[in-house]
Each structure stands twice: as structure tokens, then as C-alpha cells.
Amino acid sequence: MSSAQFDHVSVIKKSNVYFDGKCVSHVVQFEDGTRKTLGVIMPTDQPLTFETHVAERMEIISGECRVLIADSEESELFRAGQSFYVGANSMFKIETSVVVDYVCHFEG
């Protein structure tokens, strides 16, 4: 999804704050009942570990990050305009030296 904005949505005002403020996001709800989160990850000293309950596609809007998905042996570099997919009931580790803007698309 390459659109610069989402139209006809509701935004939950309360933020989700993770890892002492290293990751902050807001839930966006669409008219069809689907939801996404819009977030920012600040530069990290250590990888941040996230668990998934449903499948997720993480779209990188700006910045770049290294991501280790589930049992992968090597992390991959993702830059603005790229996405990565994480299956349901899985996990990923993400680290970055720059601010990363992202959209998390819940696919399940």
C-alpha cells in the first residue's frame, strides 16, 4: 500500500508505548472493521522483540531497520518503501540506528 494517507478512518487517541518509549503507535480503525497501527521506532541499543498474535505485514515508511523473523538465522535490512511479513503466533526482532516510521497491517 503506497498511499500517503488513509481516508475515512477513526484513530484511537491513546498511544501504545513499548520498550520505555522506543516504540510508540496508534491504532487506526477502518470503516470495514479492519485495523492497522501507525508507529515510530526510535534508534535502539538492543533489538526490540515483538510477538504476533495474528499475521502482520510491516510497511516501512521512512528510515531503515534490521529485522530477524522467528527462527531465521540472519537478519534482513528493510528500507522505506519495503515491507516484511510475520506469521501469526510468531515473533520478530527489530533494530535501527535511525527513526523508523511504519504501518503495521494486521492480516488475520
Biopython code that builds the backbone (N, CA, C, O; Angstrom):
import numpy as np
from Bio.PDB.StructureBuilder import StructureBuilder

atoms = [
    (1, "MET", "N", (0.856, -1.174, 0.000)),
    (1, "MET", "CA", (0.000, 0.000, 0.000)),
    (1, "MET", "C", (0.895, 1.227, 0.000)),
    (1, "MET", "O", (1.644, 1.438, 0.954)),
    (2, "SER", "N", (0.837, 2.030, -1.032)),
    (2, "SER", "CA", (1.760, 3.151, -1.149)),
    (2, "SER", "C", (1.094, 4.507, -0.928)),
    (2, "SER", "O", (1.743, 5.540, -1.094)),
    (3, "SER", "N", (-0.156, 4.526, -0.567)),
    (3, "SER", "CA", (-0.856, 5.780, -0.337)),
    (3, "SER", "C", (-0.206, 6.548, 0.813)),
    (3, "SER", "O", (0.224, 5.952, 1.800)),
    (4, "ALA", "N", (-0.139, 7.867, 0.681)),
    (4, "ALA", "CA", (0.471, 8.697, 1.708)),
    (4, "ALA", "C", (-0.470, 8.972, 2.876)),
    (4, "ALA", "O", (-0.049, 9.507, 3.902)),
    (5, "GLN", "N", (-1.754, 8.603, 2.723)),
    (5, "GLN", "CA", (-2.706, 8.840, 3.802)),
    (5, "GLN", "C", (-3.810, 7.798, 3.766)),
    (5, "GLN", "O", (-4.019, 7.123, 2.758)),
    (6, "PHE", "N", (-4.515, 7.680, 4.891)),
    (6, "PHE", "CA", (-5.692, 6.832, 4.984)),
    (6, "PHE", "C", (-6.888, 7.748, 5.149)),
    (6, "PHE", "O", (-6.860, 8.666, 5.968)),
    (7, "ASP", "N", (-7.940, 7.509, 4.377)),
    (7, "ASP", "CA", (-9.159, 8.310, 4.457)),
    (7, "ASP", "C", (-10.262, 7.515, 5.143)),
    (7, "ASP", "O", (-10.244, 6.284, 5.146)),
    (8, "HIS", "N", (-11.235, 8.241, 5.731)),
    (8, "HIS", "CA", (-12.423, 7.633, 6.324)),
    (8, "HIS", "C", (-12.067, 6.611, 7.400)),
    (8, "HIS", "O", (-12.483, 5.455, 7.333)),
    (9, "VAL", "N", (-11.292, 7.049, 8.395)),
    (9, "VAL", "CA", (-10.857, 6.181, 9.480)),
    (9, "VAL", "C", (-11.147, 6.828, 10.828)),
    (9, "VAL", "O", (-11.426, 8.023, 10.918)),
    (10, "SER", "N", (-11.075, 6.024, 11.855)),
    (10, "SER", "CA", (-11.103, 6.505, 13.232)),
    (10, "SER", "C", (-9.739, 6.198, 13.840)),
    (10, "SER", "O", (-9.141, 5.165, 13.540)),
    (11, "VAL", "N", (-9.250, 7.090, 14.688)),
    (11, "VAL", "CA", (-7.958, 6.901, 15.333)),
    (11, "VAL", "C", (-8.176, 6.848, 16.844)),
    (11, "VAL", "O", (-8.811, 7.729, 17.422)),
    (12, "ILE", "N", (-7.647, 5.816, 17.466)),
    (12, "ILE", "CA", (-7.696, 5.714, 18.918)),
    (12, "ILE", "C", (-6.688, 6.712, 19.478)),
    (12, "ILE", "O", (-5.507, 6.663, 19.132)),
    (13, "LYS", "N", (-7.144, 7.606, 20.331)),
    (13, "LYS", "CA", (-6.277, 8.687, 20.820)),
    (13, "LYS", "C", (-5.177, 8.198, 21.752)),
    (13, "LYS", "O", (-4.078, 8.753, 21.741)),
    (14, "LYS", "N", (-5.437, 7.190, 22.543)),
    (14, "LYS", "CA", (-4.426, 6.699, 23.482)),
    (14, "LYS", "C", (-3.350, 5.938, 22.720)),
    (14, "LYS", "O", (-3.641, 5.042, 21.929)),
    (15, "SER", "N", (-2.117, 6.309, 22.973)),
    (15, "SER", "CA", (-0.998, 5.650, 22.285)),
    (15, "SER", "C", (-0.643, 4.326, 22.951)),
    (15, "SER", "O", (-0.947, 4.090, 24.120)),
    (16, "ASN", "N", (0.008, 3.474, 22.167)),
    (16, "ASN", "CA", (0.619, 2.245, 22.673)),
    (16, "ASN", "C", (2.109, 2.542, 22.800)),
    (16, "ASN", "O", (2.763, 2.864, 21.808)),
    (17, "VAL", "N", (2.644, 2.438, 23.997)),
    (17, "VAL", "CA", (4.055, 2.753, 24.238)),
    (17, "VAL", "C", (4.758, 1.474, 24.678)),
    (17, "VAL", "O", (4.351, 0.826, 25.642)),
    (18, "TYR", "N", (5.816, 1.125, 23.959)),
    (18, "TYR", "CA", (6.569, -0.091, 24.227)),
    (18, "TYR", "C", (8.039, 0.238, 24.468)),
    (18, "TYR", "O", (8.557, 1.242, 23.979)),
    (19, "PHE", "N", (8.693, -0.628, 25.229)),
    (19, "PHE", "CA", (10.143, -0.538, 25.430)),
    (19, "PHE", "C", (10.580, 0.851, 25.901)),
    (19, "PHE", "O", (11.490, 1.458, 25.337)),
    (20, "ASP", "N", (9.907, 1.340, 26.952)),
    (20, "ASP", "CA", (10.262, 2.641, 27.556)),
    (20, "ASP", "C", (10.256, 3.767, 26.535)),
    (20, "ASP", "O", (11.096, 4.665, 26.596)),
    (21, "GLY", "N", (9.317, 3.728, 25.597)),
    (21, "GLY", "CA", (9.175, 4.801, 24.614)),
    (21, "GLY", "C", (9.974, 4.614, 23.344)),
    (21, "GLY", "O", (9.956, 5.489, 22.479)),
    (22, "LYS", "N", (10.676, 3.496, 23.204)),
    (22, "LYS", "CA", (11.436, 3.249, 21.962)),
    (22, "LYS", "C", (10.511, 2.979, 20.781)),
    (22, "LYS", "O", (10.903, 3.146, 19.626)),
    (23, "CYS", "N", (9.276, 2.558, 21.075)),
    (23, "CYS", "CA", (8.274, 2.322, 20.028)),
    (23, "CYS", "C", (6.940, 2.882, 20.519)),
    (23, "CYS", "O", (6.480, 2.550, 21.611)),
    (24, "VAL", "N", (6.332, 3.728, 19.704)),
    (24, "VAL", "CA", (5.038, 4.325, 20.027)),
    (24, "VAL", "C", (4.145, 4.194, 18.798)),
    (24, "VAL", "O", (4.563, 4.490, 17.679)),
    (25, "SER", "N", (2.898, 3.741, 19.023)),
    (25, "SER", "CA", (1.985, 3.595, 17.892)),
    (25, "SER", "C", (0.573, 4.005, 18.283)),
    (25, "SER", "O", (0.248, 4.129, 19.463)),
    (26, "HIS", "N", (-0.266, 4.214, 17.258)),
    (26, "HIS", "CA", (-1.688, 4.498, 17.425)),
    (26, "HIS", "C", (-2.476, 3.559, 16.518)),
    (26, "HIS", "O", (-2.062, 3.261, 15.398)),
    (27, "VAL", "N", (-3.626, 3.096, 17.024)),
    (27, "VAL", "CA", (-4.499, 2.218, 16.262)),
    (27, "VAL", "C", (-5.385, 3.057, 15.343)),
    (27, "VAL", "O", (-5.969, 4.058, 15.758)),
    (28, "VAL", "N", (-5.468, 2.627, 14.090)),
    (28, "VAL", "CA", (-6.337, 3.247, 13.087)),
    (28, "VAL", "C", (-7.382, 2.202, 12.713)),
    (28, "VAL", "O", (-7.040, 1.094, 12.301)),
    (29, "GLN", "N", (-8.668, 2.562, 12.859)),
    (29, "GLN", "CA", (-9.744, 1.642, 12.519)),
    (29, "GLN", "C", (-10.448, 2.110, 11.256)),
    (29, "GLN", "O", (-10.756, 3.292, 11.100)),
    (30, "PHE", "N", (-10.699, 1.166, 10.355)),
    (30, "PHE", "CA", (-11.313, 1.461, 9.073)),
    (30, "PHE", "C", (-12.801, 1.143, 9.107)),
    (30, "PHE", "O", (-13.267, 0.390, 9.962)),
    (31, "GLU", "N", (-13.538, 1.724, 8.171)),
    (31, "GLU", "CA", (-14.984, 1.534, 8.122)),
    (31, "GLU", "C", (-15.388, 0.077, 7.993)),
    (31, "GLU", "O", (-16.457, -0.312, 8.464)),
    (32, "ASP", "N", (-14.540, -0.744, 7.355)),
    (32, "ASP", "CA", (-14.861, -2.167, 7.163)),
    (32, "ASP", "C", (-14.517, -3.025, 8.382)),
    (32, "ASP", "O", (-14.694, -4.243, 8.348)),
    (33, "GLY", "N", (-14.028, -2.402, 9.456)),
    (33, "GLY", "CA", (-13.708, -3.117, 10.680)),
    (33, "GLY", "C", (-12.253, -3.523, 10.807)),
    (33, "GLY", "O", (-11.833, -3.959, 11.879)),
    (34, "THR", "N", (-11.470, -3.393, 9.747)),
    (34, "THR", "CA", (-10.049, -3.727, 9.833)),
    (34, "THR", "C", (-9.322, -2.646, 10.610)),
    (34, "THR", "O", (-9.820, -1.534, 10.785)),
    (35, "ARG", "N", (-8.135, -3.000, 11.069)),
    (35, "ARG", "CA", (-7.339, -2.015, 11.800)),
    (35, "ARG", "C", (-5.871, -2.155, 11.443)),
    (35, "ARG", "O", (-5.412, -3.199, 10.977)),
    (36, "LYS", "N", (-5.159, -1.080, 11.676)),
    (36, "LYS", "CA", (-3.721, -1.011, 11.452)),
    (36, "LYS", "C", (-3.144, -0.190, 12.595)),
    (36, "LYS", "O", (-3.882, 0.473, 13.323)),
    (37, "THR", "N", (-1.844, -0.234, 12.751)),
    (37, "THR", "CA", (-1.214, 0.712, 13.664)),
    (37, "THR", "C", (-0.210, 1.541, 12.877)),
    (37, "THR", "O", (0.465, 1.044, 11.976)),
    (38, "LEU", "N", (-0.130, 2.806, 13.235)),
    (38, "LEU", "CA", (0.870, 3.724, 12.700)),
    (38, "LEU", "C", (1.842, 3.990, 13.831)),
    (38, "LEU", "O", (1.430, 4.357, 14.932)),
    (39, "GLY", "N", (3.123, 3.808, 13.573)),
    (39, "GLY", "CA", (4.049, 3.956, 14.670)),
    (39, "GLY", "C", (5.412, 4.476, 14.284)),
    (39, "GLY", "O", (5.738, 4.666, 13.112)),
    (40, "VAL", "N", (6.196, 4.698, 15.331)),
    (40, "VAL", "CA", (7.567, 5.186, 15.206)),
    (40, "VAL", "C", (8.440, 4.331, 16.119)),
    (40, "VAL", "O", (8.083, 4.058, 17.264)),
    (41, "ILE", "N", (9.576, 3.921, 15.597)),
    (41, "ILE", "CA", (10.582, 3.238, 16.406)),
    (41, "ILE", "C", (11.804, 4.138, 16.457)),
    (41, "ILE", "O", (12.336, 4.552, 15.427)),
    (42, "MET", "N", (12.232, 4.429, 17.662)),
    (42, "MET", "CA", (13.406, 5.265, 17.870)),
    (42, "MET", "C", (14.663, 4.409, 17.749)),
    (42, "MET", "O", (14.590, 3.185, 17.853)),
    (43, "PRO", "N", (15.828, 5.048, 17.527)),
    (43, "PRO", "CA", (17.074, 4.272, 17.466)),
    (43, "PRO", "C", (17.225, 3.382, 18.705)),
    (43, "PRO", "O", (16.896, 3.786, 19.821)),
    (44, "THR", "N", (17.730, 2.165, 18.483)),
    (44, "THR", "CA", (17.807, 1.174, 19.547)),
    (44, "THR", "C", (19.250, 0.777, 19.847)),
    (44, "THR", "O", (20.102, 0.760, 18.958)),
    (45, "ASP", "N", (19.505, 0.459, 21.109)),
    (45, "ASP", "CA", (20.804, -0.094, 21.510)),
    (45, "ASP", "C", (20.792, -1.614, 21.381)),
    (45, "ASP", "O", (21.814, -2.238, 21.097)),
    (46, "GLN", "N", (19.624, -2.188, 21.593)),
    (46, "GLN", "CA", (19.412, -3.627, 21.539)),
    (46, "GLN", "C", (18.203, -3.883, 20.645)),
    (46, "GLN", "O", (17.339, -3.014, 20.524)),
    (47, "PRO", "N", (18.122, -5.047, 20.020)),
    (47, "PRO", "CA", (16.914, -5.358, 19.231)),
    (47, "PRO", "C", (15.673, -5.362, 20.123)),
    (47, "PRO", "O", (15.732, -5.793, 21.275)),
    (48, "LEU", "N", (14.561, -4.885, 19.590)),
    (48, "LEU", "CA", (13.270, -4.919, 20.277)),
    (48, "LEU", "C", (12.540, -6.169, 19.800)),
    (48, "LEU", "O", (12.465, -6.415, 18.596)),
    (49, "THR", "N", (12.008, -6.953, 20.714)),
    (49, "THR", "CA", (11.333, -8.199, 20.367)),
    (49, "THR", "C", (9.827, -8.027, 20.471)),
    (49, "THR", "O", (9.308, -7.629, 21.514)),
    (50, "PHE", "N", (9.129, -8.329, 19.381)),
    (50, "PHE", "CA", (7.672, -8.246, 19.326)),
    (50, "PHE", "C", (7.107, -9.635, 19.063)),
    (50, "PHE", "O", (7.658, -10.393, 18.265)),
    (51, "GLU", "N", (6.006, -9.969, 19.734)),
    (51, "GLU", "CA", (5.282, -11.202, 19.478)),
    (51, "GLU", "C", (4.036, -10.878, 18.672)),
    (51, "GLU", "O", (3.416, -9.832, 18.869)),
    (52, "THR", "N", (3.671, -11.773, 17.768)),
    (52, "THR", "CA", (2.466, -11.571, 16.962)),
    (52, "THR", "C", (1.393, -12.564, 17.380)),
    (52, "THR", "O", (1.687, -13.707, 17.730)),
    (53, "HIS", "N", (0.151, -12.112, 17.337)),
    (53, "HIS", "CA", (-0.984, -12.993, 17.607)),
    (53, "HIS", "C", (-1.703, -13.304, 16.301)),
    (53, "HIS", "O", (-2.227, -14.403, 16.115)),
    (54, "VAL", "N", (-1.724, -12.329, 15.400)),
    (54, "VAL", "CA", (-2.251, -12.524, 14.049)),
    (54, "VAL", "C", (-1.113, -12.202, 13.084)),
    (54, "VAL", "O", (-0.117, -11.591, 13.470)),
    (55, "ALA", "N", (-1.267, -12.616, 11.837)),
    (55, "ALA", "CA", (-0.249, -12.306, 10.828)),
    (55, "ALA", "C", (-0.160, -10.795, 10.644)),
    (55, "ALA", "O", (-1.174, -10.098, 10.682)),
    (56, "GLU", "N", (1.043, -10.298, 10.444)),
    (56, "GLU", "CA", (1.277, -8.861, 10.288)),
    (56, "GLU", "C", (2.183, -8.609, 9.095)),
    (56, "GLU", "O", (3.109, -9.372, 8.819)),
    (57, "ARG", "N", (1.893, -7.519, 8.397)),
    (57, "ARG", "CA", (2.812, -7.016, 7.378)),
    (57, "ARG", "C", (3.265, -5.647, 7.833)),
    (57, "ARG", "O", (2.451, -4.738, 7.997)),
    (58, "MET", "N", (4.549, -5.501, 8.035)),
    (58, "MET", "CA", (5.124, -4.237, 8.495)),
    (58, "MET", "C", (5.653, -3.471, 7.285)),
    (58, "MET", "O", (6.586, -3.910, 6.613)),
    (59, "GLU", "N", (5.047, -2.334, 7.025)),
    (59, "GLU", "CA", (5.431, -1.461, 5.913)),
    (59, "GLU", "C", (6.322, -0.355, 6.462)),
    (59, "GLU", "O", (5.901, 0.400, 7.337)),
    (60, "ILE", "N", (7.535, -0.252, 5.963)),
    (60, "ILE", "CA", (8.466, 0.779, 6.412)),
    (60, "ILE", "C", (8.203, 2.043, 5.598)),
    (60, "ILE", "O", (8.332, 2.043, 4.374)),
    (61, "ILE", "N", (7.837, 3.112, 6.285)),
    (61, "ILE", "CA", (7.502, 4.383, 5.631)),
    (61, "ILE", "C", (8.742, 5.264, 5.487)),
    (61, "ILE", "O", (8.953, 5.878, 4.441)),
    (62, "SER", "N", (9.561, 5.325, 6.540)),
    (62, "SER", "CA", (10.816, 6.080, 6.452)),
    (62, "SER", "C", (11.844, 5.416, 7.352)),
    (62, "SER", "O", (11.499, 4.716, 8.304)),
    (63, "GLY", "N", (13.104, 5.647, 7.037)),
    (63, "GLY", "CA", (14.185, 5.047, 7.795)),
    (63, "GLY", "C", (14.538, 3.666, 7.276)),
    (63, "GLY", "O", (14.097, 3.254, 6.204)),
    (64, "GLU", "N", (15.339, 2.964, 8.057)),
    (64, "GLU", "CA", (15.713, 1.598, 7.723)),
    (64, "GLU", "C", (15.961, 0.830, 9.015)),
    (64, "GLU", "O", (16.298, 1.410, 10.047)),
    (65, "CYS", "N", (15.789, -0.476, 8.935)),
    (65, "CYS", "CA", (15.926, -1.307, 10.131)),
    (65, "CYS", "C", (16.380, -2.702, 9.743)),
    (65, "CYS", "O", (16.209, -3.143, 8.606)),
    (66, "ARG", "N", (16.958, -3.377, 10.710)),
    (66, "ARG", "CA", (17.317, -4.779, 10.540)),
    (66, "ARG", "C", (16.285, -5.600, 11.304)),
    (66, "ARG", "O", (15.923, -5.272, 12.434)),
    (67, "VAL", "N", (15.817, -6.676, 10.666)),
    (67, "VAL", "CA", (14.750, -7.483, 11.236)),
    (67, "VAL", "C", (15.134, -8.953, 11.193)),
    (67, "VAL", "O", (15.588, -9.464, 10.169)),
    (68, "LEU", "N", (14.945, -9.617, 12.316)),
    (68, "LEU", "CA", (15.123, -11.059, 12.421)),
    (68, "LEU", "C", (13.745, -11.651, 12.685)),
    (68, "LEU", "O", (13.143, -11.380, 13.724)),
    (69, "ILE", "N", (13.244, -12.454, 11.759)),
    (69, "ILE", "CA", (11.896, -13.008, 11.860)),
    (69, "ILE", "C", (11.962, -14.441, 12.361)),
    (69, "ILE", "O", (12.645, -15.287, 11.783)),
    (70, "ALA", "N", (11.241, -14.699, 13.447)),
    (70, "ALA", "CA", (11.077, -16.033, 14.040)),
    (70, "ALA", "C", (12.406, -16.763, 14.143)),
    (70, "ALA", "O", (13.317, -16.303, 14.832)),
    (71, "ASP", "N", (12.522, -17.895, 13.466)),
    (71, "ASP", "CA", (13.701, -18.750, 13.585)),
    (71, "ASP", "C", (14.747, -18.494, 12.503)),
    (71, "ASP", "O", (15.643, -19.314, 12.303)),
    (72, "SER", "N", (14.640, -17.370, 11.807)),
    (72, "SER", "CA", (15.632, -17.061, 10.769)),
    (72, "SER", "C", (17.025, -17.004, 11.385)),
    (72, "SER", "O", (17.192, -16.623, 12.543)),
    (73, "GLU", "N", (18.001, -17.382, 10.605)),
    (73, "GLU", "CA", (19.374, -17.359, 11.103)),
    (73, "GLU", "C", (20.033, -16.005, 10.930)),
    (73, "GLU", "O", (20.959, -15.665, 11.666)),
    (74, "GLU", "N", (19.558, -15.222, 9.954)),
    (74, "GLU", "CA", (20.148, -13.908, 9.699)),
    (74, "GLU", "C", (19.086, -12.843, 9.633)),
    (74, "GLU", "O", (17.977, -13.087, 9.158)),
    (75, "SER", "N", (19.425, -11.653, 10.115)),
    (75, "SER", "CA", (18.500, -10.530, 9.997)),
    (75, "SER", "C", (18.586, -9.972, 8.578)),
    (75, "SER", "O", (19.581, -10.155, 7.876)),
    (76, "GLU", "N", (17.517, -9.288, 8.177)),
    (76, "GLU", "CA", (17.471, -8.655, 6.858)),
    (76, "GLU", "C", (17.302, -7.150, 7.031)),
    (76, "GLU", "O", (16.695, -6.690, 7.998)),
    (77, "LEU", "N", (17.839, -6.397, 6.091)),
    (77, "LEU", "CA", (17.712, -4.945, 6.094)),
    (77, "LEU", "C", (16.474, -4.546, 5.294)),
    (77, "LEU", "O", (16.289, -4.989, 4.160)),
    (78, "PHE", "N", (15.626, -3.705, 5.894)),
    (78, "PHE", "CA", (14.440, -3.183, 5.220)),
    (78, "PHE", "C", (14.504, -1.671, 5.248)),
    (78, "PHE", "O", (14.817, -1.068, 6.275)),
    (79, "ARG", "N", (14.201, -1.059, 4.103)),
    (79, "ARG", "CA", (14.243, 0.402, 3.946)),
    (79, "ARG", "C", (12.868, 0.934, 3.602)),
    (79, "ARG", "O", (11.941, 0.174, 3.321)),
    (80, "ALA", "N", (12.750, 2.263, 3.628)),
    (80, "ALA", "CA", (11.493, 2.921, 3.259)),
    (80, "ALA", "C", (10.998, 2.368, 1.927)),
    (80, "ALA", "O", (11.764, 2.221, 0.976)),
    (81, "GLY", "N", (9.695, 2.064, 1.878)),
    (81, "GLY", "CA", (9.090, 1.516, 0.677)),
    (81, "GLY", "C", (9.053, -0.003, 0.653)),
    (81, "GLY", "O", (8.442, -0.592, -0.238)),
    (82, "GLN", "N", (9.696, -0.642, 1.617)),
    (82, "GLN", "CA", (9.696, -2.093, 1.682)),
    (82, "GLN", "C", (8.814, -2.569, 2.838)),
    (82, "GLN", "O", (8.479, -1.799, 3.739)),
    (83, "SER", "N", (8.446, -3.844, 2.794)),
    (83, "SER", "CA", (7.635, -4.461, 3.839)),
    (83, "SER", "C", (8.221, -5.813, 4.200)),
    (83, "SER", "O", (8.957, -6.418, 3.420)),
    (84, "PHE", "N", (7.881, -6.278, 5.399)),
    (84, "PHE", "CA", (8.189, -7.656, 5.766)),
    (84, "PHE", "C", (6.956, -8.268, 6.412)),
    (84, "PHE", "O", (6.115, -7.563, 6.969)),
    (85, "TYR", "N", (6.863, -9.586, 6.329)),
    (85, "TYR", "CA", (5.695, -10.326, 6.793)),
    (85, "TYR", "C", (6.093, -11.225, 7.952)),
    (85, "TYR", "O", (7.138, -11.875, 7.927)),
    (86, "VAL", "N", (5.232, -11.249, 8.973)),
    (86, "VAL", "CA", (5.448, -12.125, 10.116)),
    (86, "VAL", "C", (4.164, -12.911, 10.326)),
    (86, "VAL", "O", (3.084, -12.326, 10.414)),
    (87, "GLY", "N", (4.271, -14.219, 10.407)),
    (87, "GLY", "CA", (3.093, -15.056, 10.585)),
    (87, "GLY", "C", (2.459, -14.908, 11.956)),
    (87, "GLY", "O", (3.045, -14.326, 12.869)),
    (88, "ALA", "N", (1.261, -15.438, 12.086)),
    (88, "ALA", "CA", (0.541, -15.427, 13.362)),
    (88, "ALA", "C", (1.286, -16.273, 14.387)),
    (88, "ALA", "O", (1.961, -17.241, 14.038)),
    (89, "ASN", "N", (1.152, -15.892, 15.661)),
    (89, "ASN", "CA", (1.765, -16.628, 16.774)),
    (89, "ASN", "C", (3.256, -16.844, 16.549)),
    (89, "ASN", "O", (3.777, -17.946, 16.720)),
    (90, "SER", "N", (3.921, -15.774, 16.165)),
    (90, "SER", "CA", (5.344, -15.804, 15.883)),
    (90, "SER", "C", (6.002, -14.640, 16.608)),
    (90, "SER", "O", (5.452, -14.102, 17.568)),
    (91, "MET", "N", (7.176, -14.261, 16.143)),
    (91, "MET", "CA", (7.869, -13.126, 16.735)),
    (91, "MET", "C", (8.861, -12.552, 15.733)),
    (91, "MET", "O", (9.231, -13.194, 14.750)),
    (92, "PHE", "N", (9.284, -11.306, 16.020)),
    (92, "PHE", "CA", (10.367, -10.713, 15.252)),
    (92, "PHE", "C", (11.151, -9.778, 16.149)),
    (92, "PHE", "O", (10.635, -9.255, 17.137)),
    (93, "LYS", "N", (12.417, -9.576, 15.782)),
    (93, "LYS", "CA", (13.293, -8.636, 16.478)),
    (93, "LYS", "C", (13.662, -7.561, 15.484)),
    (93, "LYS", "O", (13.992, -7.843, 14.333)),
    (94, "ILE", "N", (13.602, -6.309, 15.948)),
    (94, "ILE", "CA", (13.893, -5.185, 15.058)),
    (94, "ILE", "C", (14.886, -4.253, 15.750)),
    (94, "ILE", "O", (14.791, -3.994, 16.949)),
    (95, "GLU", "N", (15.838, -3.759, 14.965)),
    (95, "GLU", "CA", (16.792, -2.778, 15.495)),
    (95, "GLU", "C", (17.078, -1.740, 14.421)),
    (95, "GLU", "O", (17.021, -2.020, 13.224)),
    (96, "THR", "N", (17.388, -0.530, 14.887)),
    (96, "THR", "CA", (17.631, 0.564, 13.951)),
    (96, "THR", "C", (18.550, 1.605, 14.582)),
    (96, "THR", "O", (18.592, 1.751, 15.804)),
    (97, "SER", "N", (19.271, 2.312, 13.752)),
    (97, "SER", "CA", (20.115, 3.412, 14.235)),
    (97, "SER", "C", (19.505, 4.765, 13.872)),
    (97, "SER", "O", (20.068, 5.814, 14.182)),
    (98, "VAL", "N", (18.341, 4.726, 13.209)),
    (98, "VAL", "CA", (17.637, 5.956, 12.816)),
    (98, "VAL", "C", (16.163, 5.804, 13.193)),
    (98, "VAL", "O", (15.707, 4.702, 13.496)),
    (99, "VAL", "N", (15.430, 6.901, 13.173)),
    (99, "VAL", "CA", (13.996, 6.848, 13.430)),
    (99, "VAL", "C", (13.307, 6.144, 12.267)),
    (99, "VAL", "O", (13.568, 6.447, 11.103)),
    (100, "VAL", "N", (12.427, 5.202, 12.593)),
    (100, "VAL", "CA", (11.675, 4.443, 11.581)),
    (100, "VAL", "C", (10.186, 4.714, 11.762)),
    (100, "VAL", "O", (9.643, 4.525, 12.850)),
    (101, "ASP", "N", (9.530, 5.155, 10.695)),
    (101, "ASP", "CA", (8.073, 5.265, 10.674)),
    (101, "ASP", "C", (7.550, 4.013, 9.990)),
    (101, "ASP", "O", (8.107, 3.565, 8.988)),
    (102, "TYR", "N", (6.462, 3.442, 10.543)),
    (102, "TYR", "CA", (5.929, 2.213, 9.962)),
    (102, "TYR", "C", (4.414, 2.179, 10.045)),
    (102, "TYR", "O", (3.789, 2.908, 10.815)),
    (103, "VAL", "N", (3.842, 1.298, 9.217)),
    (103, "VAL", "CA", (2.431, 0.925, 9.311)),
    (103, "VAL", "C", (2.397, -0.578, 9.497)),
    (103, "VAL", "O", (2.989, -1.321, 8.713)),
    (104, "CYS", "N", (1.710, -1.024, 10.526)),
    (104, "CYS", "CA", (1.512, -2.453, 10.733)),
    (104, "CYS", "C", (0.132, -2.819, 10.225)),
    (104, "CYS", "O", (-0.881, -2.344, 10.740)),
    (105, "HIS", "N", (0.102, -3.666, 9.213)),
    (105, "HIS", "CA", (-1.147, -4.135, 8.616)),
    (105, "HIS", "C", (-1.463, -5.495, 9.232)),
    (105, "HIS", "O", (-0.723, -6.457, 9.025)),
    (106, "PHE", "N", (-2.554, -5.579, 9.986)),
    (106, "PHE", "CA", (-2.967, -6.851, 10.586)),
    (106, "PHE", "C", (-3.698, -7.653, 9.533)),
    (106, "PHE", "O", (-4.688, -7.184, 8.973)),
    (107, "GLU", "N", (-3.226, -8.854, 9.254)),
    (107, "GLU", "CA", (-3.728, -9.623, 8.133)),
    (107, "GLU", "C", (-4.545, -10.835, 8.557)),
    (107, "GLU", "O", (-4.892, -11.670, 7.721)),
    (108, "GLY", "N", (-4.850, -10.940, 9.826)),
    (108, "GLY", "CA", (-5.605, -12.102, 10.270)),
    (108, "GLY", "C", (-6.771, -11.727, 11.115)),
    (108, "GLY", "O", (-7.511, -12.601, 11.568)),
]
sb = StructureBuilder()
sb.init_structure("model")
sb.init_model(0)
sb.init_chain("A")
sb.init_seg("    ")
for serial, (resi, resn, name, xyz) in enumerate(atoms, 1):
    if name == "N":
        sb.init_residue(resn, " ", resi, " ")
    sb.init_atom(name, np.array(xyz, "f"), 0.0, 1.0, " ", f" {name:<3s}", serial, name[0])
structure = sb.get_structure()
